[in-house]
Structure formats: C-alpha cells, structure tokens
Amino acid sequence: MRTYAGHSDARRSNELYRKNLAKGQTGLSVAFDLPTQTGYDPDHVLARGEVGKVGVSVAHKGDMHQLFDGIPLDEMNTSMTINATAAWLLGLYATVAEENGVDRSQLKGTTQNDIIKEYLSRGTYAFPPEPSMRLIADMVAFSVNEVPSWNPTNICSYHLQEAGATPVQEIAYALSTGIAVLDEVKARGQVADEDFPKVFGRISFFVNAGIRLVEEIAKLRTMSALWQEIGRERYGVTDEKMLRFRYGVQVNSLGLTEAQPENNIQRIVLEALAVTLSRDARARAIQLPAWNEAMGLPRPWDQQWSLRIQQVLANETDLLEYPDLFEGSVVMEGLVAELTAGARAEMAVVEEHGGAVNAVPYMKARLVESHRERVARIEAGEQKVIGQNSFTETEDSPLTAGADGGILTPDPEVERERIEALAEWKAGRDEDAVRAALENLAKAAADDGVNIMPATIAAARAGATTGEWAQTMRDVFGPYRAPTGVDGASAPGEREQMEEIRRKVDAASEKIGHRIKILVGKPGLDGHSNGAEQVALRARDVGMEVIYQGIRLTPEEIAESALQEDVDVVGLSILSGSHLELIPEVVRLLREEGVDVPVVVGGIIPVADAERLREAGVAGVYTPKDFDVNRIMGEIVELVAQRAGAGAAA
C-alpha cells in the first residue's frame, strides 16, 4: 500500500515519508521533480520554475542520504518513478545503502525505467531510443546478477491510457515494450541463458485502471494471459512463478475532474475495485491518486484519504477471502477473447514496424488519434463525465473552501535553496575524483559492450551530480526530440460541431489576409503533452496553420519561434506548476521582440494564479474544467480578430 509522494527537497520529503509509514503505508513510492527525471541540476536553465514542484529534487548522494534518513533500506520496499535517469537513481540508492552498511543484494523495490512510454506519452526522456534501451538492459542485467529482489524495469501502460490509449492499444503497446526490453537484454548477452527466466520474472508492469470497471478487469485478465503466453512461446520460460504477470497500479488520473472534485473519490474507489475484484488478475501493489490531483499538489491529509481507501477495502470488506469471482463468467470470457484478438492484431502491426523502438512514431500517432476521439465524445456529450459535461449543477464544495484552495503550494524559496545547496555540495567534494569518475563513465558509455552500472555507481560514490551524469550521457549519445504524433495523425471523421468554428477561422483569416497561424508551446520540463497535442490537432482540423515543436522549450526559444514564424497567437501549456515562473517570462520576451499577439495558457492552474497570469498580460487561461476544445478554438479566433481590428484602427 503506497501513496505517490515527494516534493520540494529531501528533508521535507523524508518528513512526509515517515508520517505516511506511521499511518500504515507499507512501501514508499518516490516522486521526483522534473529536473531529476530529465537529468538536469537545479541550477540549469531548463530547471527554472520546476525545482521541487512535482516531486523531490535529488541532485547527488547527499540528497539521497537525507531522503531516506532513518528509513532502513534493508527492510523497505521502494518504488522510484524514474525513467531516463533510472540508472543514476539506482546508482545513488545502491551507494547510500552501501555507505549505510546495507549490502545491495538486500535491496527490494522497483525503478519504473520504461523509456518507450516516455516518447509516447509522458515526455521525460533524456536520450535517443537505442542508447536508452541499452541503459535499461544494463540495469536489468545488473539487477538480476547483483540485486535479485529489485524490479529493474516497470513497463507502464498507465501513461498510455492517460495519452488516450484504448484497452487494445494499452495491452498491445505495453506488451510490445516488454518484448523489446527482453530482446535487448538477450542480445547484449550479460545474463547467462540459464538465468534468463529470472529476467522475465523480474519484469513488472504499472497499469492504469479507468472507470469502465468490467472492461478494466477484462483488460487485466487479458494482459496476464498474453504475458504468460509470451513467456512460454517466445522465451521458453516454464517456471510458473516466473511467468506471473506482476503489476502495480495507480488508478486513472485522466478521469479526475477539476469540476465537482468531490466526485473523484467514488471514481477512485470504483477504479480500485477494478484491480482487486478478480483474484487471478489482482494488483500486487496499489497507489491511489488524491481527490484533488486535477487541481494541484495533494496535501498530506489528501494522501491519507487515498491510503485509507485501500485499508478499508483490504481490512473491512470480504474482498480478499474468495476465489476469483469471474471464473466461468460468459461475459468476462467474451470480453477477454475480444481484447485478446484485438491486442494480438495490434502487436503484429508493431512487429511489422520493427518492434516497439522503431514503431514509436506509429504508436504515438495512433494514441493522439484515440485521444482526439475521446475528447470529441466528451464534447458531444456521448461520453458522460459527471459534474463536467453532465449534472453540472452544484453546491460549493467545503473541500476547496479553505485558504489553500484545497491544494498544497510548494515553498517558492525551494528553488533558491536547492541552487545554493548544490553550490555548497560541489565546493565540499573532491573535484579530481569526480572528474576521473565522469571520464570513466564516458568511456563506459562509448563502449557498447560495457555495462553502465559500475561506472554509474562509482560516479555516485565520488559525489557527481544528476546533471553531470546525464550530460556525460548526452555528450556520448547525442540529442533527441521525440515525435509529437500530430503530423502523423489522420484527418478526423466529419463532425458537425466543427463546422461553425471552421467558418469562423475562414472569416478571421480573410480579415487578417492570411491563414491564422498559432504557435503551441510547452515551456520548461513538463512532458505531459496530451493537452497541447489535442489543441494543436484541433487547430489544424479547423483550418489554422499550426507550429508545434513538442516539449521542453525555453521561454527564449518560444519567443524567437513566434518572431521567426510571424504567428498570430501563442498558446502555452504547463501542468507541472511552473506557470507563474515561466509564462510571464514568455510574455515579457514576446514584448521585447515586438511580437504583439495574444497569449493563451492551459494547465493545472489555481484560480488565484490565473488572475496573476492575466495581470501579467495573458489573454486567456484554461484549466481541466474547460473540456470543450471547440469553444477554446472559437475564443482564440475572436482574440486574433480583435487584435487585428485594434491594429488596423491604430
């Protein structure tokens, strides 16, 4: 039983972990901030506004020591939600254990370490696909050989569903990713053939459970059966224990609403049932989101509520006392057969593209299309979301009535403190030892036959930082920008609700003398691009010219692009909480460049922050409650027309 937790710095997060463990939590699930996830130190330009926002900042082994201070690592089961820099964080964890007298063979836990889904949905990649897969394979071999109770990779279908995946796509793309990892491990030859079943057995999954409860149960039963089939037929695994489909779960955050957020509690409970009712496809570990995650960062009390949901299900109900309730169900068997056929067909398409690594552009485009269909169904009222597009009449919620608005606001001084602490750390370490360790790391990275983990641990032990480790990798592996999926998405089926906005776009374009051109940008390190992709796609579908370069742009790059492309409107998307730092900076730079266009913003933005953004010159602010994308398009067109009219009058 876990809650996904961590914020600000190691000291504050350690306090939170101790409180959660005292309340009955049985494992730790560490949330890292975006600079840590993407391989930047707190003082890097791209880290601006992001330090400590969506997780804890960990820059070196000193931070890791403080993060787990007083927590026995030989007894704890620790899940770390980390992907691109997973090898580094495992290196730090092993180093801290070693310096605390705990042998690495005693460590238990999981590194998420699924890079394919980062290219497809979450955006916290750091390196190109091929070397990233090599890092994963090296971690798998290292763990199997030296940390036998560690799950070195955790294939994440969770984020695929967040990006719009249908159940068939979620099954197919996740299992295809598992195959890609196993094939890479086998090809690298660092695990003896007789130990390969252990590799298969240490692969775990992190899945999503949405609100369609029966369909979700069928999905998990399907994944379990197909995974065992893959183990037997493709890899020759016969040990039933190694063949188990081992998965943890966080229930669906995509379906949580900012509107009437109290409805999220019953959604979370129903989704938790989807991964516990079927004994033969039951989650090994559950972490539940908090009711207010569509609004901002949960407070400790909110996380406690989610933990108590699990404890009530496990300890007060009779849920765990019976054999599988769905054994022999005609309905369930039919659903499983349907999903199995669909997943096999989609996995075959991925295989035709050369496997999951080569199929990233294909899979990304299909996810963008699926998400477009989901958004369109909600807009049209075909898919009901209570409180958002259905039964919208409401009383004011006492849950959000407090001075904090129902969310936790990180201390704004954290970033300054972390930069100062980083400088202090560097001043006190042995620079010659760090330099030598990083040089050895670069040599190991450049030699494809060498496992990266020993050099990584040596760099961690010497006192190197997260940014230094990652930059060493970048220097060897080269840069990479993942496909957006927007260009590869097919044209939409004709929908009547688009016709009116298309006419408005045509009229405004005629008025200004050219097609409306919109720049959609994601400043900072926030890689959750689903919303930005849908805005870019809809703008294209209704007749605008769209400039969308994907994630991870500095304010300077966005302003320069707006100037060079001569755009009519700029749309910015941030979900990580860095909006007050980054968006006013973009507005200021646009003014300096003489780019007089309206700026609109979308993201998880509290009401008070939205007002501050408007005061800074933002023309429109949209949050998760604004689900009608056509309405947003219409308002953008009006802003462009008004600005053109004002310019002509001047």
N, C-alpha and C positions, 0 to 999 in steps of 0.2 A: 504494500500500500504506500503510494507516494503522492506527493504534490510536486509539480514542476516549479522550482523555486530558485531564486538568486537575483540579487540586484545590487547596484552601487559597487561596493568594494568587498574584499574578502572578510573583513571584520564584521560588517553589518550582515552579510550572508551567513556567516558562521553562527551569529546570534539567532538568526531565523531558523537555521537547521536544527540547532539544539532545542529550540522551542517546539518545532514540529515533531522531533523524535520523542520529546517528553509527552506529546499529545497522543502518541500511539502509532506514528508513522513508522513503517518497518524497513524503509530504504530511502536513499537520497536520489533525487533526480535534479541534476545541476543545470541551471540555465545560465549560459554565458552571454556576455554582451556582444554586439556585432563586431567591434574591432577584434576581440578574441577569436570569434568564429571565423573571421575572414583573414586573420593574420596581420593585424596592424597593432602597433603600440598606441597607448593613449595620446601621445603627442603627434601622431601622424595627421596630415591634413584631412584625410578621409574619415578619421575618427571624430572629427569636430561634431559636437552635439550628440554623439552616440555612446559616449563612455558611461557604462553602468546603467543604461536605460532599460534594455530588455533582458538583462541578466547581469551576472557578476563579471567584473573586469579582472582577468588573470594575465599578468604580463611576464611572470617569472616564478621560479620555485618558491621564493619568499611569499608570494601571494597564495600559492597552493598550500604551503605550510599553515598559513593563517586561516585559510578557508576550512581546513579540516582539523583545526586546533581542538584537542580534547575529544575527538571522534576516532575510536580505534579502527584503523583501516583493515586490520586482520579480521574484524567482525562485521564490518559494514558492507552492504551491497550497494554500490554506487553506479548510477546511470548518468552518463555525461552526454548531453545533447550537443554534440560537436562533430563536424564532418570534415571540412577541408583541412583543418589543423588537428585532426584527431590523433595523428601520430605524435604530435608535440604534446598534447594534453595528457595522453597516456604516458609519455616520457616523463612529464612533470610529476604525475601521480606515482609512478614507479620510483622516481627519485626521492620523493617525500617519504614514501613507505620505507625505502632503504635507509634514509637518514633518521627515521624513527625506529629502526630496528625490526622492521617487518619485511620478511622475505617476499619478493614479488610473486612467488608461487602461491602465496596465501591470499592474494587479492581476488576479490569477487566483484563483478559488475559488468557494465556494458559501455562501449563507445558507439554512438549512433553510426557514424562513419559510412554513410550511404551517399556517395557523391552524385550518382545519376539523378536522383530526385532533386538535387540542388540545381542542376541545369534545367530540370523540367518545371520546378515549382517554387523553390524557396530562396534560391539565389545566393547562398553563402558559399559559393565555390571560390577557390583561390588560384587553381592551376588548371591546365588543359586536361581533357578526359583521360588520355593514355597514361601520363605520369601519375595522375590521381588514382587510377585503378592500381597502378604499381604500388603506391603507398598503402592502399587498402590490403593488397595481397601480402605485402611485407608485414603488416600488423597482424594479419591472420596467422601467418607462419610463426611470428614471434610469440603470439599468444598461445597457440597450440603447443609449441615447444617449451615455453617458459612460464606462462601464466594460464594454466589449464582450466581454471574456473572463470576466466574472463571471456565475455562475448565480444569479439573484436569488431564485428560489424552488425548492424541492426538495420535490415532493409526496410525502408519507410514507405509504406503505401499511404500512411496518414496524409502526407503533404500532397500526394497525387489527388486524393479526394478533395482536399482544400482547393486545388487548382482546377476542379471541375470534373475529375475522372468519374466515369460510370463504374458500377461494380465490375463489369467485364474488364474495363481498362485498368482499374486498380489491381485486380488479380493478375492480369497478363503482364503489366509493366513491372510490378514488384517481383514476380517470379522470374521474369526475364533478367532483371537486375541481379537476382540471386545466382542465376546461371552464369552471368558474366563474371561475377566475383569468383565463383568456384573454378571456372575455366582459367581465369588469370592465375589463381593460386596453383592450379595443377601445372600450368605452362611454366611458371617460374621455378618449379622443382625444389622448393625449400622445405617441403614436408614429405617425409617418407611415404611411399604408397600404402604401407600398412596402417599409417596414421591418418590417411585421407578421410575415412569415415568420421574421425574426430572433427575434422574441418567442417564437414557437412553438419555434424551435430552441434557445432558452436555457432552456426549461422542462426540468428534470431530475427524476428520481424517486429515492426512497430506499425500497428494498423489503426485505421480510423473506424469509428462506429457512428454512423449517422442516425437520423431519426426514423428511417424506414426499418423498424425493428426486425421484422420477419426476413426481409431481404438481406439485412446485415448478418443475421445468423446463418443464412444460406451461403452468403459470401465466405464466411469464415470456415464453414464446413468444406466448401469447395477448395479453398486455399490449402487446408490441411490435407485433403485427399490428393490434390495435384502435387504438393510438395513431396509427399511420401512416394508418389509415382516417379517423380524426377529423381529422387534419391536412389530408388531401386534400379530404374531402367537406364538412366544416363550415367550414374556414378557407381553403380554396383554396391550400394550400401545395404546391408542385411540386418544390422543391429536395430531392433525396434526402438530402442531408446534414442539412438542417433537420428532416426527417421522422424521423430516427433516434430510437428510444426509448432515451434516455440515462439509465442508472441506476447508482447506487451501492448497496451492500448492507451491512447488518450482519446476520449470521445470527441465528437465533431465540434470544433470551434467555428467552422464556417457557418453553421446554422444558428449560432448565438446572435441575438439581436440587441442593438442599442435601444430600439423602441421596446417599451414594456420589458425591461431586462429581467424582471422577476420571473417571466416565463421560461427563462433559461434553466431554472432549477429543475422543472419537470422534464425538460429536454435532456438534461444531463442524466437524470435518474433512468429514463427510458433507454437512453443510449448505453448506460452502464449495464442494464439488463441484457442488451443485445450480445454482450461479450461474456456473460456469466450464465445465462439460462441453459445453454447447450453444453453439457458436461464434456462431450467429446471434442468440443472446439472452444474450450474456455481459456481466457487470458491467464497467463502466468503472473502478470503484474498490471496494475491499473493506476493511471494517474488521471484525475478528472480536472477539467478546467474550472475556473470560478465563474460564478453567475455574471460577473461584470467585465469579462475579458474583451467584450466588444466595445467597452467604454475606455479602458485604460488598464493600468497595472493593478492587480488584485492586492488587497491589504492582507495581513496575517489572518484576520477574522474570516475573510472570504475563503482563504485557502483551508482554514479549519472546517468550514461548512462542507467543502467538497470532500475532505477526508472523512468527515462524519457520515456522509452518504455511503461511502464504501463500508465503513464499520457497521452501519445499520444493516446493509444488505448481507454482510458476512456473518454477523453475530445475532441478529434479531429475527431474520427470516429463516425459512427452512430450505433456502435455495441450494445449499451445498449438500443436502442429505440424500439426494436421489440419483439414480442413473440418468442417462440422457433422456430428457423429456420429449425429444423429437425423433427418437429412434422409431422407424416404421411409419413416420408421417408421410402420407401420399403427397401432400402439399410441399413439404420440405424436400422430399426426394425429387419432385418435379422441378422445383426451383434450382436445386443443386445441379441437376442434369442440364438445365438451360444455361446456367452460368458456366459450367464446365465446358460445354460446346463452344460458347462464345469466347471464353478465355483461351482455349486451345487455338481457335482460329486467329485471334489477335496475336498470340505468341508466335504463331507461324509467320505472320506478317513482319514482326520484329526480327525474327530469324532471317527472313528474306532480305532485310536491310543490313544484315551483317551482325546482328546481335544488338544488345541494349546500348552499347557505347556508340556504335555507328548510327543507331536509329534515334538518337536524341532529337534531331530536327523533326523527324516524322512524329515521334511521340508528343513533342511539345506542341506542334500544330494541332494534333488531334485533341489534346487537352484544352487548348484555347477554344476550339470549336465547341467542345462539350460544355465548357463553362458559359460560352455565349448562349447556348440553348437553355441552360439552367436560368440564367439571368432573364432571358426573354420570357420564359414560362412564369417567373415571379412577376415580371412587369405586367404580363397579360392576365394575371390572376389565375392562371391554370395550375400553378403550384402555390398553395396557400401557406403563408408564414404568419402565424397568429400574432397580432399586435403590430405587424409591419404592413402587410397588404390586405389583411382581413381582421375583423373585430378590432379596429383601431381606436375605438372609444375607450378612454382610460381615466382612472384616477391618478393623481400624483403619487409616485412611489415613495414611501418613507425610507426605502433603502438608499435613495440618492439625495435625500433631503439635508444631509449633514454639510458642514462647511467644506469637507473634502470632495463633495460631489459623488461619493461612493467609490473612489479610487485612490490609489497611493501615488503621490507625486515624489519622485526621487529628489534628493537634495541637489540643488543646482550647483553646489560647490564641489560635488564629487569629481567632476572632470578636472578642475584645477588641482584638487588634492592628489588625484592619480598621476597627473603630469609631474607634480613636484616629487611624489614618492618614487616615480620612475627615475628621475634625475638622481635622487638620493641613492637608489639601488645601484645605478651604474657607477656612481662615484665611489662606492664602497667595495666593488668587486675587483677581481684580478683580470685586468683587461687583456693581458697576454694570454691567459688561459682561455678566455672567451674567444679571442681571435683565432687561436690554434684550433679550438673545438669547432668553430664555424668553418674554417678551412677544411678540416677533415669531413665535416658534414657535406660541403660542396663536392668533395671528391667522391663521397659515397653516393650522392645524388646523381653524379655524372656517370657512374658505373652501374649500368642496369642489372648487373649480376650480384650487386651487393644489397643486403637488407639494410634499410634506412634506420631501423630502430636503435641499434647500438650507438651509432653516431648521434642520433637524436637525444638519447639518454645522457650521453657524455656532454652534449651542449647544455642540456638542462642542469646537469650537475655543476657545470662551470659557471652558471649564472647568466646564460644567454636569455634574451627576451623573446616573446612571442613574435614580435615584428622582425627581429633579426633572423629567427629560424625560418619564417615564411619568406622573407626577402632572399635568403640564400636559395631557397627552393625556386622562387620566381626567376632568379638570375640564371639558374640552370635549365628550368623547364620552359621558360618563355611566357608571354602574356596570352590571355584567352578571354573572349567575350562570348557568352552563350547565346544561342538563337532565341529570339523573342517569341516565335510562334505566330506573330501577327502576319508577316508576309506569307507564311505557308498555309494560313487558314483559308479555307474555301469561302466563296461568297455565300451569304446567308440565304435560306429559303425566303421567298417573298412574305413579308409580314405587313399587314395593313397599317399597324401602328407606326411604321417608319415613314409612310408616305407623306404625312404632314410635315415632319421635320425635314425631309428631303426637299420639299418645296421651299421651306424657309431658308435652307442652305443655298439653294439655287438663287433665291431672290436677293439674299445678302451678298452672295458672290457677285451677282450682276451689279449691285450697288457699289461695291468697292473696286470693281473692274478686274477681278481675278478670283480663282477658287480660294475659299477660306483655307488658310494654312495654320494648323495647330501643331505646336511642339509639346509633346508629352514627355515629361522628365521625372526621373527619380533621383533627387539629390541624396547624398550620404550613402550609408551602407545597407539600408533597408532593402532586402531582396524579395520581399513579398510583393510580387508584381502583378498578381491576378487582376486587381482593380485597374491598374494602369493599362494593362493589355486590353481589358474589355472597353475602356474608354477609347483607346487608340483604334481598336477594331470597329467600334460603333461609329466613331468619327469618320473612318474610312467608308463604312457601309452607307452612311447618309450623305456622302458626297464631298467631304472635306479632304484636303491634302494633308497627310499626316507625317510628321517627323517623330519617330520613336526609336531611340538608340539603345533601349534597355536600361539596366540598373547601374548603380554605382558611379554617379557623376558628381563632380564638384560643382558648387554654385557658379564658379568661374566658367566651367565648361558649358553649363546650360545657358548662361548669358551670352557667351560667344556664339553658340549654336543658334540662338534666337536672332542674333545680329546677322550672322552669315546667311541664314536661311530666309531672312526677311519675313518672319511669321506674323500672324495677326492676333494670336492668343497663345499664352503659355499655360499649360496645365501641369501641376506638380502633385506627386503622390508620395506620402510618407505615413507609415504605420508604426514606426519604431519609437515615437515620442520626441523626435528631434526637430519637430516642426518650428518651434519658436527660435531655435538657433539658426536653422538653415534657410527657411523660406524668406524671412525678412532680408537675409543676405542676398538671395537671388533677386528680390525686388530692387534692392539698392544697386546691385551691379547692372541690372537692366536700365535703370535710370541713368547711371554713369555712362552707359554705352549709347544713350539716346534712343533706346527701344521703348516707345510709348505704346504698349499693348496691355490689355487686361491680363491679370494673373489669377487663375483659379486653383484651388487646392482641395485635395481629397485625402482622408486618412482618419485615424482614431484620434480625434481632436476634441478635448473637453470644451464646453460652452465658453468658459472664461478665456481660453486660449484662442478660440475662434474670433472673439471680439478683438483681442490683441492683434491678430493677423490682419483683420480688416483695418485697424488703425495704422498698420504698417504698409497699407496700400493694396492688400489682396481684395479682389473684386467679388469672389465667391468662395464659400467654404462648404464642403460636402463631407458627410460622415456616413457610417454604415447604415443609418436610417434612410439615407437617400438612395433607394434601390431603383428608382425609375431613371434609367440611363437616358431615355429619350427626352425626359424633362430637363436633365442636365444639359444635353446637347442643345435643346431649344434656348436655354438661358445663356449658353455660351454664344450662340448665334446672335442673340439680342445684344450682348455685350460688345461683340465685334461691330454690329451695325451702329450702335450708339456711339462708339468710339470713332467710327468713320464719319458719322454725322457731325460730331463735335469737331473733328479735324477739318472737315470741309467748311464748317461755319467760321472756324478760326482763320 
